[in-house]
Amino acid sequence: MTTVNAVCESRNSDKPRLLEMLKTKRIRDLACGSSHSAAISSSGELYTWGLGEYGRLGHSDNTTQLRPKLVKALLGHRVVQVACGSRDAQTLALTDEGLVFSWGDGDFGKLGRGGSEGCNIPQNVERLNGQGICQIECGAQFSLALSKSGIVWTWGKGDYFRLGHGTDLHVRKPQVVEGLRGKRIVHVAVGALHCLAVMENGQVYAWGDNDHGQQGNGTTTVNRRPTMVQGLEAYKIARVACGSSHSVAWTTTDVATPATHEPVLFHTARDPLGASYLGG
């Protein structure tokens, strides 16, 4: 059985603590936003807790929860994946039938149902029904979904070209990222304002904000559309991950260590999530 350690009171903790409300549950997946968290049990039940503002917890209210609470609106569905957004946050859930549900803040259309209205209870993202969605992700004010056939969909706030459609327009319903069509994407990751996608052959594509070099192209020039990350040709990348403004890629097999390079200094201190200085 997997046990979960976390804090169940409104104070910080300097070490892991057992989350009592979930200690009898077999937890299969976890997700964290900037101010809320979620857990999925082995039976497909979804629990959320943390800041309740904008209805991001899905309990039909805006109440902050200091302990995990079952999302009753999804009973009858077997949830297999959950994603939590940051700041004015949204939450996404994926069921074993490939249905995607969204709730929370709706600004810029990041809930994917058209318009910018939020909701405090899970509602189906109809545009993705029947698309075979297998992965969902939440960035800062935008959302992403990947289908089993390798198609990537994005929607929400469009500035910094984070959606990969070549413009900075906001998109209020899921839209296919045409620059990746036919490339058979098998894994995706999102940061605050940038995205990564892994092809079946191990190549990595990046797009969106690049103020700190998080797209790996050796510059701080933004990619308006998905562009292949150079320098990884000797590797078959299996997975990628994004922080707010940095990226990570890893392989599943041993490969030769590439030549090292001197670090590149980036002169901006802007944090896309709002802090004055990174690490400050």
Secondary structure, DSSP 8 states (H G I E B T S, - for coil): ----B---SSS--SS--B-GGGTTS-EEEEEE-SSEEEEEETTS-EEEEE--GGGTT-SSS---EEEEEE-GGGTTS-EEEEEE-SSS-EEEEEETTS-EEEEE--GGGTTSSSSS--EEEEEE-GGGTTS-EEEEEE-SSEEEEEETTS-EEEEE--GGGTTSSSS---EEEEEE-GGGTTS-EEEEEE-SSEEEEEETTS-EEEEE--TTSTT-SSSS--EEEEEE-TT-TTS-EEEEEE-SS-EEEEESS------------------TTS-SSTT-
